[in-house]
Amino acid sequence: MMVDAAERDAEIAAALVSREDLPHHVLADLIKRSTPPQQARLLKRARPEFRDAIRAAIDAGLAAKPVQAV
């Protein structure tokens, strides 16, 4: 439910990535649902110890998304 709220509100998302008790799967879900600009903001505002996990989730998400032809 928190990820659903964070998907609609950038401040909630920022607060969520700042939590010490945030489970890894919740963080990964939040990153997966975020747009690239949102991901960059979350990475910037995240706790330092979460940044590697966020980068990994972003990289995994990018690798999983098919490239769309223009």
Phi and psi restraints in degrees (range 20) as a CNS / XPLOR table:
assign (resid 1 and name C) (resid 2 and name N)
       (resid 2 and name CA) (resid 2 and name C) 1.0 -64.7 20.0 2
assign (resid 2 and name N) (resid 2 and name CA)
       (resid 2 and name C) (resid 3 and name N) 1.0 -36.9 20.0 2
assign (resid 2 and name C) (resid 3 and name N)
       (resid 3 and name CA) (resid 3 and name C) 1.0 -66.7 20.0 2
assign (resid 3 and name N) (resid 3 and name CA)
       (resid 3 and name C) (resid 4 and name N) 1.0 -36.4 20.0 2
assign (resid 3 and name C) (resid 4 and name N)
       (resid 4 and name CA) (resid 4 and name C) 1.0 -60.9 20.0 2
assign (resid 4 and name N) (resid 4 and name CA)
       (resid 4 and name C) (resid 5 and name N) 1.0 -44.6 20.0 2
assign (resid 4 and name C) (resid 5 and name N)
       (resid 5 and name CA) (resid 5 and name C) 1.0 -66.4 20.0 2
assign (resid 5 and name N) (resid 5 and name CA)
       (resid 5 and name C) (resid 6 and name N) 1.0 -41.1 20.0 2
assign (resid 5 and name C) (resid 6 and name N)
       (resid 6 and name CA) (resid 6 and name C) 1.0 -65.7 20.0 2
assign (resid 6 and name N) (resid 6 and name CA)
       (resid 6 and name C) (resid 7 and name N) 1.0 -29.7 20.0 2
assign (resid 6 and name C) (resid 7 and name N)
       (resid 7 and name CA) (resid 7 and name C) 1.0 -63.7 20.0 2
assign (resid 7 and name N) (resid 7 and name CA)
       (resid 7 and name C) (resid 8 and name N) 1.0 -29.6 20.0 2
assign (resid 7 and name C) (resid 8 and name N)
       (resid 8 and name CA) (resid 8 and name C) 1.0 -96.6 20.0 2
assign (resid 8 and name N) (resid 8 and name CA)
       (resid 8 and name C) (resid 9 and name N) 1.0 -15.3 20.0 2
assign (resid 8 and name C) (resid 9 and name N)
       (resid 9 and name CA) (resid 9 and name C) 1.0 -137.8 20.0 2
assign (resid 9 and name N) (resid 9 and name CA)
       (resid 9 and name C) (resid 10 and name N) 1.0 115.4 20.0 2
assign (resid 9 and name C) (resid 10 and name N)
       (resid 10 and name CA) (resid 10 and name C) 1.0 -63.7 20.0 2
assign (resid 10 and name N) (resid 10 and name CA)
       (resid 10 and name C) (resid 11 and name N) 1.0 -33.5 20.0 2
assign (resid 10 and name C) (resid 11 and name N)
       (resid 11 and name CA) (resid 11 and name C) 1.0 -68.4 20.0 2
assign (resid 11 and name N) (resid 11 and name CA)
       (resid 11 and name C) (resid 12 and name N) 1.0 -39.2 20.0 2
assign (resid 11 and name C) (resid 12 and name N)
       (resid 12 and name CA) (resid 12 and name C) 1.0 -64.4 20.0 2
assign (resid 12 and name N) (resid 12 and name CA)
       (resid 12 and name C) (resid 13 and name N) 1.0 -42.1 20.0 2
assign (resid 12 and name C) (resid 13 and name N)
       (resid 13 and name CA) (resid 13 and name C) 1.0 -60.8 20.0 2
assign (resid 13 and name N) (resid 13 and name CA)
       (resid 13 and name C) (resid 14 and name N) 1.0 -44.2 20.0 2
assign (resid 13 and name C) (resid 14 and name N)
       (resid 14 and name CA) (resid 14 and name C) 1.0 -63.8 20.0 2
assign (resid 14 and name N) (resid 14 and name CA)
       (resid 14 and name C) (resid 15 and name N) 1.0 -40.3 20.0 2
assign (resid 14 and name C) (resid 15 and name N)
       (resid 15 and name CA) (resid 15 and name C) 1.0 -65.8 20.0 2
assign (resid 15 and name N) (resid 15 and name CA)
       (resid 15 and name C) (resid 16 and name N) 1.0 -37.9 20.0 2
assign (resid 15 and name C) (resid 16 and name N)
       (resid 16 and name CA) (resid 16 and name C) 1.0 -65.2 20.0 2
assign (resid 16 and name N) (resid 16 and name CA)
       (resid 16 and name C) (resid 17 and name N) 1.0 -44.7 20.0 2
assign (resid 16 and name C) (resid 17 and name N)
       (resid 17 and name CA) (resid 17 and name C) 1.0 -72.4 20.0 2
assign (resid 17 and name N) (resid 17 and name CA)
       (resid 17 and name C) (resid 18 and name N) 1.0 -11.1 20.0 2
assign (resid 17 and name C) (resid 18 and name N)
       (resid 18 and name CA) (resid 18 and name C) 1.0 -88.2 20.0 2
assign (resid 18 and name N) (resid 18 and name CA)
       (resid 18 and name C) (resid 19 and name N) 1.0 -10.5 20.0 2
assign (resid 18 and name C) (resid 19 and name N)
       (resid 19 and name CA) (resid 19 and name C) 1.0 -73.3 20.0 2
assign (resid 19 and name N) (resid 19 and name CA)
       (resid 19 and name C) (resid 20 and name N) 1.0 136.6 20.0 2
assign (resid 19 and name C) (resid 20 and name N)
       (resid 20 and name CA) (resid 20 and name C) 1.0 -72.7 20.0 2
assign (resid 20 and name N) (resid 20 and name CA)
       (resid 20 and name C) (resid 21 and name N) 1.0 -28.1 20.0 2
assign (resid 20 and name C) (resid 21 and name N)
       (resid 21 and name CA) (resid 21 and name C) 1.0 -97.5 20.0 2
assign (resid 21 and name N) (resid 21 and name CA)
       (resid 21 and name C) (resid 22 and name N) 1.0 15.9 20.0 2
assign (resid 21 and name C) (resid 22 and name N)
       (resid 22 and name CA) (resid 22 and name C) 1.0 -71.3 20.0 2
assign (resid 22 and name N) (resid 22 and name CA)
       (resid 22 and name C) (resid 23 and name N) 1.0 119.4 20.0 2
assign (resid 22 and name C) (resid 23 and name N)
       (resid 23 and name CA) (resid 23 and name C) 1.0 -65.0 20.0 2
assign (resid 23 and name N) (resid 23 and name CA)
       (resid 23 and name C) (resid 24 and name N) 1.0 147.5 20.0 2
assign (resid 23 and name C) (resid 24 and name N)
       (resid 24 and name CA) (resid 24 and name C) 1.0 -58.1 20.0 2
assign (resid 24 and name N) (resid 24 and name CA)
       (resid 24 and name C) (resid 25 and name N) 1.0 -40.6 20.0 2
assign (resid 24 and name C) (resid 25 and name N)
       (resid 25 and name CA) (resid 25 and name C) 1.0 -67.1 20.0 2
assign (resid 25 and name N) (resid 25 and name CA)
       (resid 25 and name C) (resid 26 and name N) 1.0 -29.7 20.0 2
assign (resid 25 and name C) (resid 26 and name N)
       (resid 26 and name CA) (resid 26 and name C) 1.0 -71.4 20.0 2
assign (resid 26 and name N) (resid 26 and name CA)
       (resid 26 and name C) (resid 27 and name N) 1.0 -42.2 20.0 2
assign (resid 26 and name C) (resid 27 and name N)
       (resid 27 and name CA) (resid 27 and name C) 1.0 -60.6 20.0 2
assign (resid 27 and name N) (resid 27 and name CA)
       (resid 27 and name C) (resid 28 and name N) 1.0 -45.6 20.0 2
assign (resid 27 and name C) (resid 28 and name N)
       (resid 28 and name CA) (resid 28 and name C) 1.0 -62.7 20.0 2
assign (resid 28 and name N) (resid 28 and name CA)
       (resid 28 and name C) (resid 29 and name N) 1.0 -39.9 20.0 2
assign (resid 28 and name C) (resid 29 and name N)
       (resid 29 and name CA) (resid 29 and name C) 1.0 -64.6 20.0 2
assign (resid 29 and name N) (resid 29 and name CA)
       (resid 29 and name C) (resid 30 and name N) 1.0 -43.2 20.0 2
assign (resid 29 and name C) (resid 30 and name N)
       (resid 30 and name CA) (resid 30 and name C) 1.0 -60.6 20.0 2
assign (resid 30 and name N) (resid 30 and name CA)
       (resid 30 and name C) (resid 31 and name N) 1.0 -46.0 20.0 2
assign (resid 30 and name C) (resid 31 and name N)
       (resid 31 and name CA) (resid 31 and name C) 1.0 -64.4 20.0 2
assign (resid 31 and name N) (resid 31 and name CA)
       (resid 31 and name C) (resid 32 and name N) 1.0 -41.7 20.0 2
assign (resid 31 and name C) (resid 32 and name N)
       (resid 32 and name CA) (resid 32 and name C) 1.0 -61.1 20.0 2
assign (resid 32 and name N) (resid 32 and name CA)
       (resid 32 and name C) (resid 33 and name N) 1.0 -36.5 20.0 2
assign (resid 32 and name C) (resid 33 and name N)
       (resid 33 and name CA) (resid 33 and name C) 1.0 -82.0 20.0 2
assign (resid 33 and name N) (resid 33 and name CA)
       (resid 33 and name C) (resid 34 and name N) 1.0 -11.9 20.0 2
assign (resid 33 and name C) (resid 34 and name N)
       (resid 34 and name CA) (resid 34 and name C) 1.0 -85.2 20.0 2
assign (resid 34 and name N) (resid 34 and name CA)
       (resid 34 and name C) (resid 35 and name N) 1.0 151.4 20.0 2
assign (resid 34 and name C) (resid 35 and name N)
       (resid 35 and name CA) (resid 35 and name C) 1.0 -77.3 20.0 2
assign (resid 35 and name N) (resid 35 and name CA)
       (resid 35 and name C) (resid 36 and name N) 1.0 162.9 20.0 2
assign (resid 35 and name C) (resid 36 and name N)
       (resid 36 and name CA) (resid 36 and name C) 1.0 -54.8 20.0 2
assign (resid 36 and name N) (resid 36 and name CA)
       (resid 36 and name C) (resid 37 and name N) 1.0 -42.6 20.0 2
assign (resid 36 and name C) (resid 37 and name N)
       (resid 37 and name CA) (resid 37 and name C) 1.0 -63.7 20.0 2
assign (resid 37 and name N) (resid 37 and name CA)
       (resid 37 and name C) (resid 38 and name N) 1.0 -37.4 20.0 2
assign (resid 37 and name C) (resid 38 and name N)
       (resid 38 and name CA) (resid 38 and name C) 1.0 -65.8 20.0 2
assign (resid 38 and name N) (resid 38 and name CA)
       (resid 38 and name C) (resid 39 and name N) 1.0 -40.6 20.0 2
assign (resid 38 and name C) (resid 39 and name N)
       (resid 39 and name CA) (resid 39 and name C) 1.0 -60.0 20.0 2
assign (resid 39 and name N) (resid 39 and name CA)
       (resid 39 and name C) (resid 40 and name N) 1.0 -41.7 20.0 2
assign (resid 39 and name C) (resid 40 and name N)
       (resid 40 and name CA) (resid 40 and name C) 1.0 -63.2 20.0 2
assign (resid 40 and name N) (resid 40 and name CA)
       (resid 40 and name C) (resid 41 and name N) 1.0 -42.4 20.0 2
assign (resid 40 and name C) (resid 41 and name N)
       (resid 41 and name CA) (resid 41 and name C) 1.0 -64.7 20.0 2
assign (resid 41 and name N) (resid 41 and name CA)
       (resid 41 and name C) (resid 42 and name N) 1.0 -42.6 20.0 2
assign (resid 41 and name C) (resid 42 and name N)
       (resid 42 and name CA) (resid 42 and name C) 1.0 -64.3 20.0 2
assign (resid 42 and name N) (resid 42 and name CA)
       (resid 42 and name C) (resid 43 and name N) 1.0 -40.8 20.0 2
assign (resid 42 and name C) (resid 43 and name N)
       (resid 43 and name CA) (resid 43 and name C) 1.0 -61.2 20.0 2
assign (resid 43 and name N) (resid 43 and name CA)
       (resid 43 and name C) (resid 44 and name N) 1.0 -41.7 20.0 2
assign (resid 43 and name C) (resid 44 and name N)
       (resid 44 and name CA) (resid 44 and name C) 1.0 -66.0 20.0 2
assign (resid 44 and name N) (resid 44 and name CA)
       (resid 44 and name C) (resid 45 and name N) 1.0 -37.1 20.0 2
assign (resid 44 and name C) (resid 45 and name N)
       (resid 45 and name CA) (resid 45 and name C) 1.0 -93.0 20.0 2
assign (resid 45 and name N) (resid 45 and name CA)
       (resid 45 and name C) (resid 46 and name N) 1.0 -7.3 20.0 2
assign (resid 45 and name C) (resid 46 and name N)
       (resid 46 and name CA) (resid 46 and name C) 1.0 -71.5 20.0 2
assign (resid 46 and name N) (resid 46 and name CA)
       (resid 46 and name C) (resid 47 and name N) 1.0 157.4 20.0 2
assign (resid 46 and name C) (resid 47 and name N)
       (resid 47 and name CA) (resid 47 and name C) 1.0 -62.0 20.0 2
assign (resid 47 and name N) (resid 47 and name CA)
       (resid 47 and name C) (resid 48 and name N) 1.0 142.5 20.0 2
assign (resid 47 and name C) (resid 48 and name N)
       (resid 48 and name CA) (resid 48 and name C) 1.0 -52.7 20.0 2
assign (resid 48 and name N) (resid 48 and name CA)
       (resid 48 and name C) (resid 49 and name N) 1.0 -37.4 20.0 2
assign (resid 48 and name C) (resid 49 and name N)
       (resid 49 and name CA) (resid 49 and name C) 1.0 -73.0 20.0 2
assign (resid 49 and name N) (resid 49 and name CA)
       (resid 49 and name C) (resid 50 and name N) 1.0 -11.7 20.0 2
assign (resid 49 and name C) (resid 50 and name N)
       (resid 50 and name CA) (resid 50 and name C) 1.0 -94.4 20.0 2
assign (resid 50 and name N) (resid 50 and name CA)
       (resid 50 and name C) (resid 51 and name N) 1.0 -13.3 20.0 2
assign (resid 50 and name C) (resid 51 and name N)
       (resid 51 and name CA) (resid 51 and name C) 1.0 -62.1 20.0 2
assign (resid 51 and name N) (resid 51 and name CA)
       (resid 51 and name C) (resid 52 and name N) 1.0 -40.1 20.0 2
assign (resid 51 and name C) (resid 52 and name N)
       (resid 52 and name CA) (resid 52 and name C) 1.0 -64.3 20.0 2
assign (resid 52 and name N) (resid 52 and name CA)
       (resid 52 and name C) (resid 53 and name N) 1.0 -40.6 20.0 2
assign (resid 52 and name C) (resid 53 and name N)
       (resid 53 and name CA) (resid 53 and name C) 1.0 -65.9 20.0 2
assign (resid 53 and name N) (resid 53 and name CA)
       (resid 53 and name C) (resid 54 and name N) 1.0 -37.7 20.0 2
assign (resid 53 and name C) (resid 54 and name N)
       (resid 54 and name CA) (resid 54 and name C) 1.0 -66.9 20.0 2
assign (resid 54 and name N) (resid 54 and name CA)
       (resid 54 and name C) (resid 55 and name N) 1.0 -45.4 20.0 2
assign (resid 54 and name C) (resid 55 and name N)
       (resid 55 and name CA) (resid 55 and name C) 1.0 -58.4 20.0 2
assign (resid 55 and name N) (resid 55 and name CA)
       (resid 55 and name C) (resid 56 and name N) 1.0 -42.1 20.0 2
assign (resid 55 and name C) (resid 56 and name N)
       (resid 56 and name CA) (resid 56 and name C) 1.0 -64.5 20.0 2
assign (resid 56 and name N) (resid 56 and name CA)
       (resid 56 and name C) (resid 57 and name N) 1.0 -40.8 20.0 2
assign (resid 56 and name C) (resid 57 and name N)
       (resid 57 and name CA) (resid 57 and name C) 1.0 -66.0 20.0 2
assign (resid 57 and name N) (resid 57 and name CA)
       (resid 57 and name C) (resid 58 and name N) 1.0 -40.0 20.0 2
assign (resid 57 and name C) (resid 58 and name N)
       (resid 58 and name CA) (resid 58 and name C) 1.0 -63.4 20.0 2
assign (resid 58 and name N) (resid 58 and name CA)
       (resid 58 and name C) (resid 59 and name N) 1.0 -47.5 20.0 2
assign (resid 58 and name C) (resid 59 and name N)
       (resid 59 and name CA) (resid 59 and name C) 1.0 -61.5 20.0 2
assign (resid 59 and name N) (resid 59 and name CA)
       (resid 59 and name C) (resid 60 and name N) 1.0 -41.9 20.0 2
assign (resid 59 and name C) (resid 60 and name N)
       (resid 60 and name CA) (resid 60 and name C) 1.0 -65.0 20.0 2
assign (resid 60 and name N) (resid 60 and name CA)
       (resid 60 and name C) (resid 61 and name N) 1.0 -39.6 20.0 2
assign (resid 60 and name C) (resid 61 and name N)
       (resid 61 and name CA) (resid 61 and name C) 1.0 -66.4 20.0 2
assign (resid 61 and name N) (resid 61 and name CA)
       (resid 61 and name C) (resid 62 and name N) 1.0 -40.4 20.0 2
assign (resid 61 and name C) (resid 62 and name N)
       (resid 62 and name CA) (resid 62 and name C) 1.0 -67.0 20.0 2
assign (resid 62 and name N) (resid 62 and name CA)
       (resid 62 and name C) (resid 63 and name N) 1.0 -37.2 20.0 2
assign (resid 62 and name C) (resid 63 and name N)
       (resid 63 and name CA) (resid 63 and name C) 1.0 -69.7 20.0 2
assign (resid 63 and name N) (resid 63 and name CA)
       (resid 63 and name C) (resid 64 and name N) 1.0 -28.6 20.0 2
assign (resid 63 and name C) (resid 64 and name N)
       (resid 64 and name CA) (resid 64 and name C) 1.0 -83.5 20.0 2
assign (resid 64 and name N) (resid 64 and name CA)
       (resid 64 and name C) (resid 65 and name N) 1.0 -20.1 20.0 2
assign (resid 64 and name C) (resid 65 and name N)
       (resid 65 and name CA) (resid 65 and name C) 1.0 -84.6 20.0 2
assign (resid 65 and name N) (resid 65 and name CA)
       (resid 65 and name C) (resid 66 and name N) 1.0 130.6 20.0 2
assign (resid 65 and name C) (resid 66 and name N)
       (resid 66 and name CA) (resid 66 and name C) 1.0 -70.4 20.0 2
assign (resid 66 and name N) (resid 66 and name CA)
       (resid 66 and name C) (resid 67 and name N) 1.0 147.0 20.0 2
assign (resid 66 and name C) (resid 67 and name N)
       (resid 67 and name CA) (resid 67 and name C) 1.0 -78.0 20.0 2
assign (resid 67 and name N) (resid 67 and name CA)
       (resid 67 and name C) (resid 68 and name N) 1.0 129.7 20.0 2
assign (resid 67 and name C) (resid 68 and name N)
       (resid 68 and name CA) (resid 68 and name C) 1.0 -94.7 20.0 2
assign (resid 68 and name N) (resid 68 and name CA)
       (resid 68 and name C) (resid 69 and name N) 1.0 136.2 20.0 2
assign (resid 68 and name C) (resid 69 and name N)
       (resid 69 and name CA) (resid 69 and name C) 1.0 -72.3 20.0 2
assign (resid 69 and name N) (resid 69 and name CA)
       (resid 69 and name C) (resid 70 and name N) 1.0 145.6 20.0 2
